[in-house]
Amino acid sequence: MTRPATPPFTAAVTGLGLVTAAGVGVDEAWRNVTRGEVRGSSVGPREELRDLPCDFMYAIPAEDLDTAQLLGVAAQRLMDRFSQLAVLAAREAVADAGLDPSVWDSGRVAVVVGSAHGGLPFYDDQHAVLSAKGPRRVSPKLAPLTVVNSAASSVCMDLGARGPSMAVSTACSSGTVAIGTAHQMLRTGACDIAIAGGAESVCSRLLIASACQMRAVSTRRDAPAAACRPFDADRDGFVVGEGSGLLVMERPEHAAARGARIRAGIAGYGASSDSYSAVAPDPEGKGIESALRAALTDAGVTPSDIGHVNAHGTSTVFNDLIEATMLHRLLGADPLVTSTKAMTGHTLGAAGGIETALTVLALENQLVPPTANLESLDPRIPVEVVAKAARPAAFDCAVKTSLGFGGHNAALVLTRSHL
């Protein structure tokens, strides 16, 4: 299919940072995601989840990430793990963008980091301390380390960013909404540079027990690496993961003036609310369709311009079917669809940041990653889902979609760089 010329974009992506179970660092993560093979060392049982119907999750192997060495022991102790992952992703993104925090105009640098649960595991730990040892033994760091905004504030303090800073918490769409928010800030001139995306680390017995009761997570305890299988006929739920994905975004004029490499552009953003259920998406996909239509309009493109969709694709029975049906209804059968969650796990509030970064890489490399573990496509899925192997393709525009508990929908339109 012939694709139109790349449309203008309103935010330039100049840097990427990824810290995920699929790989630490952009190059390693992209290499593993495009291979489409789940790393056995990245998913498996956790002691914290013992005896639960789902006792496994995706986690970054310790041998891949020594946070004490990278951050320093003192700094590490002042951050919950989700904030640590955000800081490391931000450092990589800023370096990738060729920016030097010691000389940038710090008051023009914004930080927007999404997270669904903040430092929830530390709450678990401190509740156990309270129950066993009493209130005088509870850590005074509980409040500052676990609030959702602590990742954004940690990034600001680490890099010396002094522009607008905020947290976004819209459940599993948090990372995408954070990028959309940063996009709007750049358009209005509130900043010249924005570091945006998501971070999450929720190895929480309480949270996973609740997810098991909801029947939202896979219970394939005998085959954890094969449990997350978006769009597969035999899918039975998502698998939680941890990670962070952050983008450096700039006003295109700012990026061009300093001769920056522009990896891709954010051309449009849309958001909506289902107003339907606390946990389930609208069964007709009206909310996510509204968000995607808004993003297309914002970008000035038509449905036929879209060549690739990095879908929310959680591996739950209803989400995958509702989302795929909506994509076919709005975009038709042409775009190549993938879900990368079988490689990273469902990183909740971080998912949008991680998956937007992967969409940038897909545009850059003209390569669509495969949907890992997809053995037998659900016959009700009406879109073309890339499976088995990464697929080369020529496309100028791509979409990232996200859905969150409570009906929080978000969509981004990304374009290839043309500056």
Protein Blocks (a to p, Z undefined) as FASTA:
>chain_A
ZZddddddfbdcfbdcdddfkbgcjklmmmmmmnopacfklgccdfklgoiablcdcddd
fklocfklmnopklmmmpcfklmmmmmmmmmmmmmnopafklmcfklcccddddfklpml
mmmmmmmmmmmnojklpcfklmmmmpmklmmmmmmmmnopabdcddddehjllmmmmmmm
mmmmmmnopafbdceddddddddfklmmmmmmnopaccblklmmlmpcghiakbgbdcdd
edddddddddfklmmmnopacfbdcfbdcdddfklafkbccfklmmmmmmmmmmmmmnop
afklpmbdcdfklopaklmmmmmmmmmmmnommbccddfklmnopahjmmmmmmmmmmmm
mmmnopacddehilbgcfklcbdcdehiacddddfbdcdddddehhiacdddddddfZZ
